[in-house]
Amino acid sequence: GARARLKPEAVAGLTGRPLDEGLPGQWIQPYWLWLTARDAGGSLAVQADEGRVALTIHMPN
């Protein structure tokens, strides 16, 4: 929707970066998603545009 956005903590988690500042609760779930995809041999892509957030996970066959 028009208000879709990602907080900086979520972006850090979704890209596998450690939490620098911000709320750990906003970081841990995105980080867990990134870590799960990576540990399974896959990848996670994030695209955030005005009013739209897309998460794409590619997993090996």
C-alpha positions in Angstrom: 0.0 0.0 0.0 0.9 3.6 0.0 2.6 3.4 3.4 4.7 0.3 2.7 8.3 0.9 3.9 11.2 -0.7 5.6 12.9 0.6 8.8 16.7 0.9 8.7 16.9 -2.0 11.2 14.9 -4.2 8.9 17.1 -3.4 5.9 20.2 -4.2 7.9 18.7 -7.6 8.9 17.5 -8.4 5.3 21.0 -7.8 3.9 22.8 -9.8 6.6 24.4 -6.8 8.4 24.8 -6.8 12.1 22.6 -4.4 14.1 24.4 -1.1 14.7 21.7 1.1 16.1 18.0 0.9 16.5 15.5 -1.6 17.8 16.7 -5.2 17.9 13.0 -6.4 17.6 12.9 -4.7 14.2 16.1 -6.4 13.1 16.0 -10.0 14.3 13.2 -11.3 12.2 14.5 -9.9 8.9 18.0 -11.1 9.9 16.6 -14.6 10.6 14.9 -14.7 7.2 18.2 -13.7 5.5 20.2 -16.3 7.6 17.7 -19.1 6.8 17.9 -18.4 3.1 21.7 -18.2 3.1 22.2 -21.3 5.3 20.0 -23.3 2.8 22.2 -22.2 -0.1 19.8 -19.6 -1.4 19.6 -15.8 -1.6 17.3 -13.1 -0.5 16.7 -9.9 -2.6 14.9 -6.8 -1.3 13.4 -4.1 -3.4 11.8 -1.1 -1.7 10.1 1.5 -3.8 7.6 4.2 -2.9 4.6 2.3 -1.5 6.0 -1.1 -2.4 8.3 -3.6 -0.7 9.2 -6.9 -2.5 11.2 -9.8 -0.9 12.4 -12.5 -3.3 14.0 -15.7 -2.0 15.8 -18.0 -4.5 16.4 -21.5 -3.1 18.5 -24.3 -4.7 16.6 -27.2 -6.2 
